[in-house]
Amino acid sequence: MLQAVQEIRKTLGEDSVSTDDEILLAHGYSEWSTVNVDRLPVAVVFPQNTEEVSKIAKICSKYSVPIIPFSGGSSVEGHFSAPYGGVSVDFSYMNRIVEFHAEDMDVQVQPGLSWMDLNKEIEHSGLFFPVDPGPSATIDISQAQIGGMVGTNCSGTNAVRYGTMKDWVVNLTVVLADGTIVKTKRRPRKSSAGYNLNSLFVGSEGTLGLVTEATLKLAPLPTHTGVAVVAFPTIAVAAKMAVEVIQKGVVVGAIEILDDVMMKVINTIGATGRTWKEQPTLFIKFTGDEEMVEHSINRVRCIAEKYGSPHMEFEIDKEKQEELWSARKEALWSMLALRKSGNDTWTTDIAVPLSRIAELIELSKKDLAQTGLFGSILGHVGDGNFHQVILYDGDAERVRVEKCAKDMVYRALEMEGTCTGEHGVGLGKIESLQAELGDVPITIMKNIKRSLDPQWLMNPGKIFHRE
Ligand SMILES: Cc1cc2nc3c(=O)[nH]c(=O)nc-3n(C[C@H](O)[C@H](O)[C@H](O)COP(=O)(O)OP(=O)(O)OC[C@H]3O[C@@H](n4cnc5c(N)ncnc54)[C@H](O)[C@@H]3O)c2cc1C
């Protein structure tokens, strides 16, 4: 491995490689991750363009050294850990817009550009990129970047209206393990030309190649927006109401659920400047033109009344909307602010068909209460996807958290759900994926990997075991 690092240094220049202990740690360990390993990458390499990435891959391939792509480092299942050592490829110098085609509503970017910076740069055009995985600006961690977002097929609050990362990728430039440079497609917004190679790489978690450029679709910024907040007596009723909003085809930009514990935590931390009802609460965004926003708000109000919650608050004034949305925005941060020193956090992520989400959330809450652990629920309920955030202290509690999270996954699988709606598999959910899909689909995945990466160098140990 050190020989490979030396050769990369010689080829790309001294400044392109770091073996500093702190840098290695930041590229092999994450406090956000449910799993960490004892090993770290032996070096972190900072390429400037696709050709340099290809040179790195060729050298690693020559010395059979693992290659681990790294963008924002915000993934949560041990995605960029280095169980076999190897070289971490950090895309922070590849963070530019390459070409912006406003008239075609697409943009070609490098993988180290964060989705928030992208949106700031193109705001003047009246267009935006709608995939919003977090972390929010209030949290001290770098924003998710396009390379990693392709890696995990991420989504976020906007997914209920706009879909997930896979829906926004027009084409990718990818460097394979042997240094070959591949462009998956040309630039039309749709294409039926052959196998969909975009789908192969989106969600592959860096196990098939290094994304060095992506062309992404853009959407028009909505002219009008609104926010509504409505509290319910029980979490199951809140979830059922959210599902009915989707079933009735009401146009919402986001529909998010926070449980009573989360609402209490937000009040305790006091990050929003107002006091909220400590009940399960839905936070709903509306987007469109003025008429559409008004119409959707009225339809949601009628549905809320039917579910016994006639007191829906709503706002169309921009500043007041921010105040109403603030509890959703500050939810995770408030939960983290509650940590005593030494506490760890575990974030789960599961999704089920819409009709089962209310039942699953209710059962998961009961199960968590029985363990005596402290945790809360927030979720993209309109997509049947939610997270449980659990605080714990020490190994004994960790074992209980792990069991609770696993039980939740198995409950979701029994309901024809998935072990991960948006975070991905990484190291943490290998067994869950096996339980979800069984042998044959995973064998197909391994065969695809072998055909693109015969030496098994790209991010080894993630998604599935080699044998
Ligand atoms: C506080 C917090 C909130 C979050 N909220 C959400 C949410 O709402 N929705 C959601 O979906 N996720 C969420 N996440 C998870 C995370 O933000 C997403 O998984 C995001 O897509 C990761 O992007 P990244 O740039 O940080 O990727 P990284 O962590 O750097 O990498 C993720 C994976 O992609 C691979 N990869 C990175 N760059 C490349 C590349 N150029 N080519 C090929 N593979 C690559 C890596 O090897 C790794 O396997 C949250 C995380 C945190 C900490």
The ligand as a Gaussian input file, in Angstrom:
#p B3LYP/6-31G(d) Opt

LIG

0 1
 C      -27.358000      14.893000      10.379000
 C      -27.560000      14.052000       9.170000
 C      -28.780000      14.127000       8.476000
 C      -28.972000      13.349000       7.338000
 N      -30.186000      13.410000       6.672000
 C      -30.377000      12.645000       5.569000
 C      -31.614000      12.681000       4.843000
 O      -32.544000      13.398000       5.188000
 N      -31.728000      11.905000       3.737000
 C      -30.717000      11.080000       3.311000
 O      -30.867000      10.400000       2.299000
 N      -29.547000      11.021000       3.980000
 C      -29.344000      11.771000       5.079000
 N      -28.157000      11.702000       5.751000
 C      -27.089000      10.799000       5.263000
 C      -26.115000      11.451000       4.277000
 O      -26.169000      12.864000       4.317000
 C      -26.383000      10.934000       2.863000
 O      -26.155000       9.546000       2.820000
 C      -25.529000      11.599000       1.761000
 O      -25.983000      11.168000       0.505000
 C      -24.040000      11.285000       1.885000
 O      -23.322000      12.186000       1.061000
 P      -21.780000      12.487000       1.346000
 O      -21.323000      13.431000       0.310000
 O      -21.588000      12.915000       2.745000
 O      -21.164000      11.041000       1.075000
 P      -19.999000      10.234000       1.772000
 O      -20.334000       9.967000       3.197000
 O      -18.703000      10.889000       1.508000
 O      -20.060000       8.882000       0.935000
 C      -21.226000       8.092000       0.888000
 C      -20.971000       6.852000       0.043000
 O      -20.772000       7.216000      -1.315000
 C      -19.476000       6.838000      -1.773000
 N      -18.947000       7.954000      -2.568000
 C      -18.593000       9.189000      -2.140000
 N      -18.154000       9.924000      -3.170000
 C      -18.217000       9.147000      -4.274000
 C      -17.860000       9.323000      -5.637000
 N      -17.385000      10.482000      -6.087000
 N      -18.013000       8.274000      -6.480000
 C      -18.522000       7.096000      -6.059000
 N      -18.860000       6.866000      -4.782000
 C      -18.733000       7.879000      -3.896000
 C      -18.647000       6.582000      -0.523000
 O      -17.623000       5.646000      -0.755000
 C      -19.709000       6.078000       0.430000
 O      -19.938000       4.716000       0.225000
 C      -27.933000      12.479000       6.889000
 C      -26.720000      12.432000       7.585000
 C      -26.534000      13.206000       8.707000
 C      -25.211000      13.117000       9.422000

